[in-house]
Amino acid sequence: MMNLKNASLNTPYLPVAWEYREVIEEEIEKKTTGKVFYFCAEEGICEGQGQILCMEEEKNKGLFVLLDSGSKIRVDRIITIFGRPGAAYDEYDAYGSSCMDCMGGYEKDEL
């Protein structure tokens, strides 16, 4: 089984498609306030809430969004941003659709 806590930020930064950057830039312009769900080391999946203040690149670390609540979120780990799919949405969807115990719904003693 995949451990979300270990896999979340131990991955190298992956550049994101321009569409995701564009969505973030639109939300900054609109001054939208809402929730951002993302992969994190603390819980596996975390939630940030607030308004995106800016998007900034950190050398050798990646591209981050900063929320007015103080959260700093790596863009390639965002699952959803204000209800819209983020760069890591497909990864989250694949995890949610995978077989968790791969026993087809049977108990071990029934196999």
C-alpha positions as CSV (number, residue, x, y, z in Angstrom):
1,M,0.0,0.0,0.0
2,M,1.3,3.5,-0.8
3,N,2.2,5.6,2.2
4,L,1.1,9.1,1.3
5,K,3.1,10.7,4.2
6,N,6.4,9.3,2.9
7,A,5.7,9.9,-0.8
8,S,4.3,13.4,-0.6
9,L,7.2,15.8,-0.4
10,N,10.0,13.3,-0.8
11,T,9.5,13.6,-4.5
12,P,11.5,15.9,-6.6
13,Y,9.7,18.9,-7.9
14,L,8.0,18.3,-11.3
15,P,7.4,21.2,-13.5
16,V,3.6,21.8,-14.0
17,A,1.7,22.4,-17.2
18,W,1.0,26.0,-18.0
19,E,-2.8,25.4,-17.5
20,Y,-2.2,25.0,-13.7
21,R,-0.1,28.1,-13.5
22,E,-2.8,30.0,-15.4
23,V,-5.5,28.8,-13.0
24,I,-3.4,30.0,-10.1
25,E,-2.8,33.4,-11.7
26,E,-6.5,33.8,-12.4
27,E,-7.4,33.1,-8.8
28,I,-4.8,35.6,-7.6
29,E,-6.3,38.3,-9.9
30,K,-9.8,37.5,-8.7
31,K,-8.7,37.5,-5.1
32,T,-10.6,34.2,-4.6
33,T,-10.7,32.8,-1.1
34,G,-11.2,29.1,-0.6
35,K,-9.6,25.7,0.1
36,V,-6.6,24.1,-1.4
37,F,-6.1,20.3,-0.9
38,Y,-2.5,19.0,-1.4
39,F,-0.1,16.2,-0.6
40,C,1.9,16.9,2.5
41,A,4.4,15.1,4.7
42,E,2.4,15.7,7.9
43,E,-1.0,14.0,7.1
44,G,-0.5,12.7,3.6
45,I,-3.3,15.0,2.4
46,C,-3.6,18.5,3.9
47,E,-5.9,21.4,3.5
48,G,-4.9,25.1,3.2
49,Q,-7.5,27.8,3.4
50,G,-7.4,31.4,2.4
51,Q,-6.5,33.7,-0.5
52,I,-3.5,33.1,-2.7
53,L,-1.1,36.1,-2.3
54,C,1.5,35.1,-4.9
55,M,3.3,32.3,-6.7
56,E,7.0,32.2,-6.3
57,E,9.9,30.0,-7.5
58,E,12.5,28.7,-5.0
59,K,15.7,27.6,-6.6
60,N,16.2,23.8,-6.4
61,K,12.9,23.5,-4.5
62,G,10.1,24.3,-7.0
63,L,7.2,26.7,-7.5
64,F,5.1,27.5,-4.5
65,V,1.9,29.4,-3.7
66,L,1.6,31.5,-0.6
67,L,-1.8,31.9,1.1
68,D,-2.8,34.7,3.4
69,S,-3.2,32.2,6.2
70,G,0.6,31.6,6.0
71,S,0.5,28.3,4.2
72,K,3.2,27.7,1.6
73,I,2.2,24.9,-0.9
74,R,4.3,23.4,-3.6
75,V,2.3,23.8,-6.9
76,D,3.1,20.3,-8.2
77,R,1.5,18.7,-5.0
78,I,-1.8,20.6,-5.3
79,I,-4.8,18.1,-5.7
80,T,-7.5,20.8,-5.9
81,I,-7.4,24.5,-5.8
82,F,-10.7,26.2,-5.0
83,G,-12.6,23.2,-6.3
84,R,-10.6,23.0,-9.6
85,P,-8.2,20.1,-10.3
86,G,-4.5,20.9,-9.6
87,A,-1.3,19.4,-10.9
88,A,-1.4,16.4,-8.5
89,Y,-5.1,15.6,-9.1
90,D,-4.4,12.6,-11.4
91,E,-2.0,11.2,-8.8
92,Y,-4.7,11.5,-6.2
93,D,-7.3,10.0,-8.5
94,A,-5.1,7.0,-9.3
95,Y,-4.4,6.4,-5.6
96,G,-8.2,6.6,-4.8
97,S,-9.0,4.2,-7.6
98,S,-6.3,1.6,-6.7
99,C,-7.0,-1.6,-4.9
100,M,-6.2,-1.0,-1.3
101,D,-5.7,-4.6,-0.1
102,C,-5.8,-6.4,-3.4
103,M,-7.9,-9.3,-2.0
104,G,-11.0,-8.5,-4.1
105,G,-13.1,-7.9,-1.0
106,Y,-12.4,-11.2,0.6
107,E,-10.9,-11.7,4.1
108,K,-7.5,-13.5,4.2
109,D,-9.0,-16.6,5.7
110,E,-11.5,-16.8,2.9
111,L,-8.9,-17.0,0.2
